[in-house]
Amino acid sequence: MAERTYKRIAVEEGFNFPEIMSEAVKVAAQQPPLIKALNPFGGSGGLWEALGAKLGDLGEGRIRQMDADGIDMQLLLLSAPGVQTLEERLATELAAMANDRLSAASRKHPDRLAGLAALAPQNPEKAAQELQRAVRTLGLKGAVINSHTNGEYLDDKKFWPILECAAALDVPIYIHPRDPSPQLGGPLGIPGFLVGWGWALEVGTHAIRLIASPVFDEFPNLKIVIGHMGECIPFLLPRLDNRYTRDRGPKRKWTPSEYFKNHFVVTTSGMNYRPQLTMTIDEIGIDRVLFAADWPFEPSKEAVDGVENSPLSESDKAKIFHTNSARVFRL
């Protein structure tokens, strides 16, 4: 085989710390039975017990696994639900702690690790201040928001200080899945389908709410990243345009598909399937598709093979694995 000429950068790779996970588990345990069933922690420490060692390792063990899987760099984000289920003061403190530790790890391994800032949207003004600190002082590459915060979404103007800050800094916001909001939780509480369907519709709904709002007219250079090949949205773009026009939604400057293609990029996390990759590239363009593995929740080697074994040219593989991510996140 010819020698590989590009790096492989994976941009939705999880980390967490015991201080944050233990608080999330406490909150989950207090939820009503239906919400508790939907929560990935299930009211127990099961997820942390299974993956805690991998999530908490921001050093040599993680890098050894990256080497084994053929990953040159990881862009790390705080795993769901982040700090967004916690009380405001505690959430703000723990987000700052996570960002400090992530920055230290990326400085120690600058060629292997980079990161996105955790934020506590419970206080949008303080979250914006933390984003500015994380980017300008700590060297982080943007922010992660684990979808809804107490059932509220970023299209609500109360959260716009965060969006304004991201746009001013010219860094992206990664909207990552979590358990569906209370409004969606009942209908999406289908046993066995929470992650594959419920999480996709949670983030997909979040993205459509942003497109339907004036957010992108107000912040024209705002960039949003979503995973799992766009959470079903690329598949539906022509129909969204068609029905939005026919159903006479509020008059907007652009069509839904134009807002999506102008402001969103998608990652391949957990979607290692040739037909879906090809369709997404055909619909939104190769420059808007980034590689991600979603480790340790998904196997990185399988994700690498999914793209490497696809019928793409070497230059297109280089874009998905490396150059698109380097551009979007300034790596």
N, C-alpha and C positions, 0 to 999 in steps of 0.2 A: 504494500500500500504506500501511496505517496505520503510524505511527511505532512502532518497537519500544519497549516500556515496561520491559524487563528486560535485565539484563546477561547475557552468555554467559560462564560460568566453566567452564573445562576442567580436570579434576582428575586426569588421569593422564598428565602431559606430561613427557617425558624430558629429562634432562641427564646429562652425564658430563664427566670431565676426563682429560687425557692420562696423568696420574700413576696413575689408577685403571685406565684401560683397558689401559695397557701391562702392568701387573701381572696383570690378568685374562687377557691374551693369553699371557703366559708360562706361567701355570697350565694354560690350555687346551692348549697345545702339548705338555705333559707327560702328558696323559691317554691311556688306552688308546684304540685306534682307534674302538670303538663310542661311548664317551663323547665323544671328540673330535668325532665326526660329529654328535652331538646338540647340542654346545655352539654357541651362536649366534655365537661368535667363530671357530669352526672351526680353532682353533690358529693363526690368522693375524690380521693387522690389518685384514681386509677390511671389517668393520662400522665400525670407527673411520675408515678411509679414506673410506668412503662418506658417513657421517653425522657425523663428528667435529666439523666446523665448526659444524653446527647444534646438536649436543648441548652443545658447550662454550660457546656464546654465551648468556650470561645478561643481555644488554643490548639495544642498539638493533636489531641484526639480527633477533633473536627477536621483538621488539616490532613491527617493521615487518611481519614475516610474520603475526603475530597480527592486525594491522590489516587486512591483505589478506584474511585468512580470516574476519574478523568475530568474533574472539575478544577479549573485554574483559579477561579475567584467566586466567592459567595457575597451577595448583597443581603445582609441580615435584616430581619424585621421581627418585632416582638409578637409572639404567637397569640392567637385569639383566646379570649376576648381582650387581650392587652390589659389596660387598667380601666376600661370603660364601664365596668360593672361596679366600680368601687366608689366610696365617698370621695367628694371633690378634693379635699385637702390631701388625703392619703394618695389618691390617684395622681395628683400633681407631683407629690414627692417621689413616688415610685417611678413615674415616667422619667424624671430628671436623673434618678439613680441609674435606671437602665441605660439612659443615653450616655452617662459618664462612663459606665463600664464598657459599653459598646465602642465608644470612641477610643478608650484605652486599648481594647483588643485590636481595633483597626490600625492604630498607630504602631502597635507591636508587630503586626503582620500586614503591612500596607499593600503588598502585592497579592495577598490572598483574601483579605476580609475588608468589606466596607459595610455601611449600615444606613438604615432609615430611622429617623427619630420617632420614638413613642411619644404620643401626646395624650393629654386628658381633656377631651372636648367639653367635659362638664363645666369648665370655665374657659370659654373661647378666648378671652383676652390673654389670660395666663398661658394658654396653649400656644397662641401666636408668639408670645415672648419666648417660650421654650423652643419653638421651632427656629426662631431667629438665633438663639444661643447655640442650638444644636448644629446649625449650618455654619454660622460665622465663627464660632469659637471652637466647637468640637469637631468640625469637619465632616459631619454627616451629610447625606446626599439627598435628603427630602424627608418625607414623613409617611408613616403608616397610620391609617384610621381603620379600625376593625368594624366597619359598617356602622350600624346604628348605635347611638348613645342614648340609653333610656327610651328607646322607641322613636328617637328623632334623627333626622338625616341632614346632611350638609347643605341641602337646598334651603333650609330654614335660615333666615337672615341673621339669627343669633350666632350662627357659626361662621359668618362671612369674614370676621377678623382672621381666622385661620387661612381661608382661601386667599384673602388679600395679601397676607404675609407670604404664602407660598408663591403667588404670582410675582410679588415684588422681588423675592429672592431668586425667582426663575428656577424653582425646584419642583419636582412632581410630588403628588400625593398618591400613595398606593392604597386603594380601598380593598381591604382583605375581608373574606367572609367570617361570619360568626353565626351563632344561633339566631334564627329569625326574630324580628321584632315582635312584641306582643300582638300587634295587629295581624301579623302574618303567621304567628307561631301555631295557632290551632289548625288551620287548613294544611300547613306544611308539616305537621307532626305525624308524618307517615313512617311507621317503623321500617328501618332499613334504607330509607331514602333521604335522610336529613342532609348528609354531606353532598351526595350526588345531585340532588334536586333542590332541597330547601336552601342550602347555602348559595347555590347558583342564582336562584330567584331572589334571594335577599339582596345580593350585590347587584344583580341585574336591575332590580327595582330601584335601588339607590342611584345607579347610573342614569336610568331613564328620568328619575326625578330631577337630577341635575340638568339633563338636556332640556327638560320641559320648563325649567326655571330660567330667569334672566342671568344666571351665574356667569355663563361664558360671554355674554354681552358686556357684563360689568368688568370681568377679568379676562380679556381676550387672549392672554398668553398662558392661562392656567392649564396645566397638564395633569391628567388623571391616568393612573395605571390600574388595570384590573386583570386578574389572572384567569386560569382555566379556559383559555382561548376566548376570552371575552364574555364569559357567563351567558352564553347563548345569543348575545346581541348581534354579532356579525351575521348569523344565520337569518335574522329577522329584519335586517335593515331595509330592504326594498319594501317589505310589507308595512313597516313603521312609517315610511315616507308616504306610501299610498293611502293608508287609512288615516294618518294624521291630516293629510290634505282633504280627503273626502269628509272626514268627521269634523272639519272646521275647528281645529284647535286654535288657541290664541295666535295671532299673526306674529311670526318670528322672522328674523333676518335670514336664517338658514333652515334647511330641512333637518330632521332628526339625524339622518345619515351623515350630513355635512358637519353637524356639531360633533358627532362621534368621531369622524375621521380627522377633524381638525384638532380635537382636544384629548382624545384617548389613545393610548397604546395598550396592547394586550400581551399577556405572557402565556407560555405553553404549559404552565404548572398543572400536573395531574392529567394532561390531555395528550398522551403519547400515541396519537392515532393519525395515520396518514391522511385519510379523507378529510377530517376536520381541519388539519393543518393546511392542506392544499386549498380548501374552500375559504378559510380565513385569509390566507395570503391573496387569493383571487379577489376577495371582497374589499379588503382594506389596504392591501399593499404590503410588500415585504418589509418596508421600512418601519412598519408599525407593529411588528411581531418580535417579541423578545423571548429568549430561552429562560425557563425556570424549572426547577425540579420539585420544590415544596418539601425539601428534606427537613427533618427526619420523618415527616408524615408520609412521604412517598419515596421510593427508591431512586436515587440519582442516576444509577447506571441505566435503568430502564428509560429514564427521560433522555439521557444522552443518546442511547441507541435509537429512540423514536425519531429524533431529528437526523442523526447520522445515516440512518437507513432509508430516509425519505428520498424521493426522486428530485432533489434540489441540486443546483449547481454549487460548486465550491464557493463561489462568491456570495450566493444566497445563504448558504450555511454560515459563512463568516458574518453576515449581517445579523442573523438570528442569534448566533452564539456570542458575538462580540461587539461589532461596531454599533449596532442599534442601542444596546445597553450602555455602551461607553458614551454615546451621544446624549441619551435621555438623562442619565444619572451623573454625567461628567466624571466618569471613572478614569 
